[in-house]
Structure formats: C-alpha cells, structure tokens
Amino acid sequence: MLNIKRGYVKIDRMQTPQEKIENWLKNLQKSPIFMVVVGLFFLFLFSLNMFFTYVKPNEFAVKQVKIGLKRGIQEKVYGTGLHFMIPGFEVFHIFPKDLQVFDLTSFRNTASSRFIDKAAHIQTSDGFFVDVDVSVIFRIEDPLKVINTLGAGELYFINGILPKAEPALKETLGTLTTEEFYNPFLRVEKMTAAKEKLKKELAEKGIGVEHVVIRYFRYSSEIQKNIEEKKLKDQLVFKNKAEARAAMEQAALAKIVEEGEAIVKVEHEKGAAYMVKRNSEKELYVRTKHAQGDLLIKKAEAYKTKLKNRALKGIGSENLVGLEMAKVLEGVEVIVLPSDGQYGVNPLNLEKTRVMFD
C-alpha cells in the first residue's frame, strides 16, 4: 500500500493473522467494555461460590434454614451437584457416603478416618484385663437421622460411635477368658455379636455398621508369660498324645499290612492248588479219553477178527486159505511137483504143505 504525503512515499506492509489478533486484544484491553466483562466474570465466580454449594459424588447434604418461615433442618436429602442457597439464611451440612473407619488403638493409623488414642480396655470373665485394638467400619445411611440425633459435622464420631463402641465390646468380648482370646473362632463369634449390637443401637441414629474388626490384643507382660508357658505345656501334652496315637495307628497299620500279606499268600496257595487240581483233572480227562479210544480200537480189531474168523468158517474158506498160502510161495520161482499119487502135492492140504516146506 502506497501513501503519498507532501514529498515522501510510505509503504505499509500486510499484517499476519496473529498480529491482527494481538492488536485486537491490545485495543480490547484499552476498552472500558473489557473491564466491565472482567468485573462481571469475577462477580459471577463470587456469586457462584457464595450462592451455590457443590456436593461431590461420594457425598450427600442436608439443608438448614436459619432465617425464614420454615426454619430448621429440611427433610430433603441433596445428592451430587450444585445447589442454590441464600448466604446467611441457609447452610448445607455435607456428609460422606463412602465407608468410614473409627479406630480404638494405641498405635496411630494415618489411613484411618478417625481414631481414639487408646485401645479398648476389656476385663475378661476370669478377672484379667486385655487391651484390644478395634476398628469399626461403618457408613452414614440416613443423614437426616444423623443430624437430628447426633448433630452436624463430624459429631457422629464423638456422639455416635465412641459412646457405643467400647461398651458393646466389653459386653461381648468380656465373656471370654484370657486364654479364649487366642481362639480365633471364638473371637470372630464375639466380633460378630459386637457388630450386631452396635448395628442395632446405631441404626436409629442413621448409621449402618458394616464390620467390627479386632486387629490386635495385648495382656500385661506377666499374664502373657503365664499364658505362653501354659500354652507350651498344653502343646507338649498334645504333642505326646498325638505321637502316642500315631504309634498306635502305625502298629495297627503294620498289623493290617501283615494280615494283608498273609491273605495274599493264602490266596496264592489256593490259586496254585486250584491250578494243580485243574491240571490233574485235565490229565485224567486226557488219559481217560485215550483209554476209551484205545478200548474202542481194540474192540474194533477184535470185532474185525471175529468177522474174519466167521468168514473163514463159511463157504470159500478153503480158497481163502489157499490164497494165503500162495502168498507164502511168492518167493519160489518154479517148482514142479506131482499133483497125484503118494507124493502128490495138494496146496490146499495145509498140514502136508507145512511138513514139506518145513
């Protein structure tokens, strides 16, 4: 861009978008409108903080009207979000929704919500005292009951849990002896009883008890020593009884093993005897069948001989005898014999033929 002014030339260059924005902001800051906008913004923040209360997701609130027609605690319970109030006239009392922990302990626990710097002092049924570290885990179920019976803020710890916790523990745990404190099953039973008692007493105040937990308990050093010595003696007696029972069971086991081995041997002998018996029966059966077969063969041969003799006695027996005798003369090539006269040869005359051929 050229600007000609009385004898000289001025050249204006083009501005970038960033430079334009910066110039606009500078001009805006110099403007009275900007100051008004900033003032209104801070006024809005101040009024937001002053006229509204924010209730977090893990909280709920109860409104109290201090000045007005309907003064006192209102019946509505407010949940998460921004809620309008008139400063000086109304106030919100906020209570937590999540679990709370109340400790009776001699050891400080920074993770706990609240604690009393002393343990529960319990007198056992046999007259000794035990210091018990206890945690009461609870939640606020009805903030209206809490604020109406116990007060606002965190008075539910001081006015609600503290006055009820130790008496309930003394009433339930006090029925145990010093030795029974070592029994975890009995301790759990008494913890459950203490929880139910606290739950019943605090329910009408809007507090729900979830758990009562015994974390640690301590006797005096002398009582602790006596209990430990007695426990060691009891454990030694129990150990000896257990070893005696183990020896008896071992002997019974050995006896059972011996009886089992004897039974196995007897059964083996029975099996061997049965096998011999079956083999004998098998051999007897085979011999019997062989003898029966031989007898049948002998009978058949005798019957054959009988039939043959019977045939020899019948017609043509002489010819049959001659044929048999011819078999005797098979080795003779040629013999010329007279067939008549005193020395004639009749091959059918067996006796004469036998004498002739010796």
C-alpha positions as CSV (number, residue, x, y, z in Angstrom):
1,M,0.0,0.0,0.0
2,L,1.4,3.5,-1.0
3,N,0.7,6.6,1.0
4,I,2.0,9.9,-0.7
5,K,2.3,12.7,1.8
6,R,4.0,16.0,0.8
7,G,7.1,14.9,-0.9
8,Y,7.7,11.4,0.6
9,V,6.3,7.9,0.0
10,K,5.3,5.5,2.9
11,I,4.9,1.8,2.2
12,D,2.6,-0.2,4.6
13,R,3.2,-4.0,4.6
14,M,0.3,-6.6,5.1
15,Q,-0.3,-7.8,8.7
16,T,-0.4,-11.5,9.5
17,P,-3.5,-13.1,11.3
18,Q,-1.5,-13.4,14.5
19,E,-0.5,-9.8,14.5
20,K,-4.1,-8.8,13.8
21,I,-5.3,-10.8,16.8
22,E,-2.6,-9.3,19.1
23,N,-3.6,-5.8,18.0
24,W,-7.2,-6.6,18.6
25,L,-6.5,-7.8,22.1
26,K,-4.5,-4.7,22.9
27,N,-7.2,-2.5,21.7
28,L,-9.8,-4.6,23.7
29,Q,-7.8,-4.2,26.9
30,K,-7.8,-0.5,26.5
31,S,-11.5,-0.5,26.0
32,P,-13.8,0.1,29.0
33,I,-16.0,-2.8,27.9
34,F,-13.3,-5.3,28.6
35,M,-13.0,-4.1,32.2
36,V,-16.8,-4.4,32.6
37,V,-16.7,-8.0,31.2
38,V,-13.8,-9.0,33.6
39,G,-15.7,-7.5,36.5
40,L,-18.8,-9.4,35.6
41,F,-16.9,-12.6,35.3
42,F,-15.3,-12.3,38.8
43,L,-18.7,-11.3,40.2
44,F,-20.2,-14.4,38.7
45,L,-17.5,-16.6,40.3
46,F,-18.0,-14.9,43.6
47,S,-21.8,-15.3,43.4
48,L,-21.3,-18.9,42.3
49,N,-19.2,-19.7,45.3
50,M,-21.5,-17.7,47.6
51,F,-24.9,-18.7,46.4
52,F,-24.2,-22.3,45.4
53,T,-22.8,-25.4,47.2
54,Y,-21.2,-28.2,45.4
55,V,-21.9,-31.7,46.6
56,K,-19.3,-34.3,45.5
57,P,-20.2,-37.7,44.1
58,N,-19.3,-39.5,47.3
59,E,-21.3,-37.1,49.5
60,F,-24.9,-36.0,50.2
61,A,-26.1,-32.9,52.0
62,V,-28.9,-31.6,54.2
63,K,-30.1,-28.0,54.1
64,Q,-30.7,-26.0,57.3
65,V,-32.7,-22.8,57.1
66,K,-31.5,-20.3,59.7
67,I,-33.7,-17.3,58.8
68,G,-37.1,-17.7,57.2
69,L,-40.6,-19.0,57.5
70,K,-39.6,-22.7,57.6
71,R,-36.6,-22.7,59.9
72,G,-34.6,-25.7,60.9
73,I,-33.4,-28.9,59.2
74,Q,-35.2,-29.6,55.9
75,E,-36.4,-33.1,55.1
76,K,-34.9,-33.2,51.6
77,V,-31.5,-35.0,51.1
78,Y,-29.5,-33.4,48.3
79,G,-27.3,-35.5,46.0
80,T,-24.3,-34.7,43.8
81,G,-24.3,-31.4,42.0
82,L,-24.6,-27.6,42.5
83,H,-27.4,-26.5,44.9
84,F,-28.6,-22.9,45.4
85,M,-28.6,-21.3,48.9
86,I,-29.1,-17.8,50.3
87,P,-25.9,-16.8,52.2
88,G,-26.6,-16.1,55.9
89,F,-30.1,-17.5,55.6
90,E,-29.3,-21.1,54.6
91,V,-26.5,-23.6,55.0
92,F,-25.7,-27.1,53.7
93,H,-24.4,-29.8,56.0
94,I,-22.4,-32.3,54.0
95,F,-21.9,-36.0,55.0
96,P,-19.8,-38.7,53.3
97,K,-21.5,-41.6,51.5
98,D,-18.5,-44.0,51.5
99,L,-17.2,-46.2,54.2
100,Q,-15.7,-44.6,57.4
101,V,-13.3,-46.2,59.9
102,F,-13.2,-45.5,63.6
103,D,-10.2,-46.9,65.5
104,L,-9.7,-47.6,69.1
105,T,-6.0,-48.2,69.2
106,S,-2.8,-47.3,70.9
107,F,-1.0,-47.0,67.6
108,R,-1.8,-44.1,65.3
109,N,-3.0,-45.1,61.9
110,T,-2.9,-42.3,59.4
111,A,-5.0,-44.3,56.9
112,S,-8.0,-44.3,59.3
113,S,-10.6,-41.6,59.1
114,R,-10.7,-41.1,62.9
115,F,-9.1,-42.7,65.9
116,I,-9.1,-42.5,69.6
117,D,-5.6,-42.7,71.0
118,K,-6.3,-45.6,73.3
119,A,-7.3,-49.3,72.9
120,A,-10.5,-50.8,74.3
121,H,-9.8,-51.9,77.9
122,I,-11.7,-55.2,78.3
123,Q,-12.0,-57.2,81.5
124,T,-12.1,-60.9,80.8
125,S,-14.5,-63.3,82.6
126,D,-11.7,-64.6,84.8
127,G,-10.8,-61.1,86.1
128,F,-7.9,-60.0,83.9
129,F,-7.6,-57.0,81.6
130,V,-6.8,-57.1,77.9
131,D,-6.2,-54.1,75.7
132,V,-7.8,-54.6,72.3
133,D,-7.2,-52.6,69.1
134,V,-10.6,-52.4,67.3
135,S,-11.7,-50.9,64.0
136,V,-15.4,-50.1,63.5
137,I,-16.2,-49.8,59.8
138,F,-19.5,-48.0,59.1
139,R,-21.3,-45.7,56.7
140,I,-23.9,-43.0,57.1
141,E,-27.2,-44.4,55.7
142,D,-29.6,-41.6,56.7
143,P,-28.0,-38.1,57.1
144,L,-31.3,-36.7,58.3
145,K,-31.3,-39.1,61.3
146,V,-27.6,-38.3,61.9
147,I,-28.0,-34.6,62.0
148,N,-31.2,-34.7,64.1
149,T,-29.9,-37.2,66.7
150,L,-26.1,-36.6,66.8
151,G,-25.6,-33.1,65.3
152,A,-23.9,-31.6,62.3
153,G,-20.4,-32.0,61.0
154,E,-18.4,-35.0,62.3
155,L,-20.2,-35.3,65.6
156,Y,-21.4,-38.7,64.5
157,F,-17.9,-39.9,65.6
158,I,-17.9,-38.4,69.0
159,N,-21.6,-38.6,69.8
160,G,-22.4,-41.8,67.9
161,I,-19.6,-44.3,67.5
162,L,-17.4,-43.6,70.5
163,P,-20.1,-43.9,73.3
164,K,-21.4,-47.2,71.9
165,A,-18.3,-49.0,70.7
166,E,-16.4,-49.8,73.9
167,P,-19.5,-50.8,75.9
168,A,-20.5,-53.2,73.2
169,L,-17.0,-54.7,73.1
170,K,-16.9,-55.0,76.8
171,E,-20.3,-56.8,76.9
172,T,-19.4,-59.3,74.2
173,L,-15.6,-59.8,74.5
174,G,-15.8,-59.7,78.3
175,T,-17.4,-63.1,78.3
176,L,-14.2,-64.7,77.0
177,T,-11.4,-65.9,79.3
178,T,-7.8,-64.7,78.8
179,E,-6.9,-68.0,77.1
180,E,-10.0,-67.9,74.9
181,F,-8.7,-64.7,73.3
182,Y,-6.3,-66.9,71.5
183,N,-9.1,-68.9,69.9
184,P,-9.8,-67.2,66.5
185,F,-13.2,-68.8,66.1
186,L,-14.5,-67.5,69.5
187,R,-13.0,-64.0,68.7
188,V,-14.9,-63.9,65.4
189,E,-18.1,-65.1,67.1
190,K,-17.8,-62.2,69.7
191,M,-16.9,-59.7,67.0
192,T,-20.0,-60.7,65.1
193,A,-22.0,-60.2,68.3
194,A,-20.5,-56.8,68.9
195,K,-21.2,-55.8,65.3
196,E,-24.9,-56.8,65.6
197,K,-25.2,-54.9,68.9
198,L,-23.7,-51.8,67.5
199,K,-25.7,-52.1,64.3
200,K,-28.9,-52.3,66.3
201,E,-28.1,-49.3,68.5
202,L,-26.8,-47.0,65.8
203,A,-29.5,-47.9,63.1
204,E,-31.9,-45.5,64.8
205,K,-29.3,-42.7,64.5
206,G,-28.8,-43.2,60.7
207,I,-25.5,-45.1,60.9
208,G,-25.0,-48.6,59.4
209,V,-22.2,-50.7,60.9
210,E,-20.5,-52.9,58.3
211,H,-17.7,-54.6,60.3
212,V,-16.1,-54.7,63.7
213,V,-12.5,-56.0,63.4
214,I,-10.2,-56.9,66.2
215,R,-6.7,-56.2,64.9
216,Y,-4.5,-56.9,67.9
217,F,-4.8,-57.6,71.7
218,R,-2.3,-57.3,74.5
219,Y,-2.1,-58.7,78.0
220,S,0.2,-57.5,80.7
221,S,3.7,-59.0,80.4
222,E,3.2,-61.3,83.4
223,I,-0.1,-62.6,82.2
224,Q,1.3,-63.0,78.7
225,K,4.2,-65.0,80.1
226,N,2.0,-67.3,82.2
227,I,-0.4,-67.9,79.3
228,E,2.5,-68.7,76.9
229,E,4.0,-71.1,79.4
230,K,0.7,-72.9,79.9
231,K,0.2,-73.0,76.2
232,L,3.6,-74.5,75.7
233,K,2.8,-77.2,78.3
234,D,-0.6,-77.9,76.7
235,Q,1.1,-78.1,73.3
236,L,3.7,-80.5,74.7
237,V,0.9,-82.7,76.2
238,F,-0.9,-82.6,72.9
239,K,2.3,-83.5,71.1
240,N,2.9,-86.5,73.3
241,K,-0.7,-87.7,72.9
242,A,-0.5,-87.2,69.1
243,E,2.7,-89.2,69.0
244,A,1.2,-92.0,71.1
245,R,-1.9,-92.0,68.8
246,A,0.5,-92.0,65.8
247,A,2.4,-95.0,67.2
248,M,-0.9,-96.9,67.8
249,E,-2.0,-96.1,64.3
250,Q,1.3,-97.2,62.9
251,A,1.1,-100.5,64.8
252,A,-2.4,-101.0,63.6
253,L,-1.3,-100.2,60.0
254,A,1.6,-102.7,60.3
255,K,-0.8,-105.4,61.6
256,I,-3.2,-104.7,58.7
257,V,-0.3,-104.9,56.2
258,E,0.9,-108.3,57.7
259,E,-2.7,-109.6,57.6
260,G,-3.0,-108.5,54.0
261,E,0.3,-110.1,53.0
262,A,-0.8,-113.4,54.8
263,I,-4.1,-113.2,53.0
264,V,-2.3,-112.7,49.7
265,K,0.0,-115.7,50.3
266,V,-3.0,-117.9,51.2
267,E,-4.8,-116.8,48.1
268,H,-1.7,-117.5,46.1
269,E,-1.5,-121.1,47.6
270,K,-5.2,-121.6,46.9
271,G,-4.6,-120.5,43.4
272,A,-1.6,-122.8,43.0
273,A,-3.6,-125.8,44.5
274,Y,-6.5,-125.0,42.2
275,M,-4.2,-124.9,39.2
276,V,-2.7,-128.3,40.2
277,K,-6.2,-129.7,40.7
278,R,-7.3,-128.5,37.3
279,N,-4.1,-129.8,35.6
280,S,-4.7,-133.2,37.3
281,E,-8.3,-133.2,36.2
282,K,-7.1,-132.3,32.7
283,E,-4.6,-135.1,32.6
284,L,-7.1,-137.6,33.9
285,Y,-9.5,-136.5,31.3
286,V,-7.0,-136.9,28.6
287,R,-5.9,-140.3,29.8
288,T,-9.5,-141.4,30.2
289,K,-10.3,-140.3,26.6
290,H,-7.1,-142.0,25.3
291,A,-8.0,-145.2,27.1
292,Q,-11.6,-145.0,25.8
293,G,-10.2,-144.5,22.3
294,D,-7.8,-147.4,22.7
295,L,-10.6,-149.6,24.0
296,L,-12.7,-148.7,21.0
297,I,-9.8,-149.5,18.7
298,K,-9.2,-152.9,20.4
299,K,-12.9,-153.7,20.3
300,A,-13.0,-152.8,16.6
301,E,-9.9,-155.0,15.9
302,A,-11.5,-157.9,17.9
303,Y,-14.7,-157.4,16.0
304,K,-12.8,-157.4,12.8
305,T,-11.0,-160.6,13.8
306,K,-14.3,-162.1,14.8
307,L,-15.8,-161.3,11.4
308,K,-12.8,-162.6,9.7
309,N,-12.9,-165.9,11.6
310,R,-16.6,-166.1,10.9
311,A,-15.8,-165.7,7.2
312,L,-13.1,-168.3,7.3
313,K,-15.6,-170.8,8.6
314,G,-18.1,-170.3,5.8
315,I,-18.2,-171.2,2.1
316,G,-14.9,-170.4,0.2
317,S,-12.8,-170.5,3.3
318,E,-10.6,-173.2,1.8
319,N,-10.0,-171.0,-1.2
320,L,-9.2,-168.1,1.0
321,V,-6.7,-170.3,2.9
322,G,-5.1,-171.3,-0.4
323,L,-4.7,-167.7,-1.4
324,E,-3.0,-167.0,1.8
325,M,-0.7,-170.0,1.3
326,A,0.1,-168.7,-2.2
327,K,1.5,-165.6,-0.6
328,V,3.9,-167.9,1.3
329,L,5.2,-169.4,-2.0
330,E,5.7,-166.0,-3.6
331,G,9.5,-166.3,-3.3
332,V,9.7,-169.6,-5.2
333,E,10.3,-169.2,-8.9
334,V,9.3,-172.6,-10.3
335,I,8.6,-175.9,-8.6
336,V,7.4,-178.9,-10.4
337,L,5.5,-181.2,-8.1
338,P,3.3,-184.2,-8.7
339,S,-0.3,-183.5,-8.0
340,D,-1.4,-187.1,-7.6
341,G,0.0,-190.3,-6.2
342,Q,1.5,-190.9,-2.9
343,Y,3.8,-187.9,-3.1
344,G,1.4,-185.6,-4.9
345,V,1.1,-182.1,-3.6
346,N,-2.2,-180.5,-2.9
347,P,-1.6,-176.9,-1.9
348,L,-4.9,-176.9,-0.2
349,N,-3.7,-179.5,2.2
350,L,-2.0,-177.2,4.7
351,E,-0.6,-179.7,7.1
352,K,1.1,-181.7,4.3
353,T,2.4,-178.5,2.7
354,R,3.8,-177.3,6.1
355,V,5.7,-180.6,6.6
356,M,7.0,-180.5,3.0
357,F,8.4,-176.9,3.3
358,D,9.2,-177.2,7.0
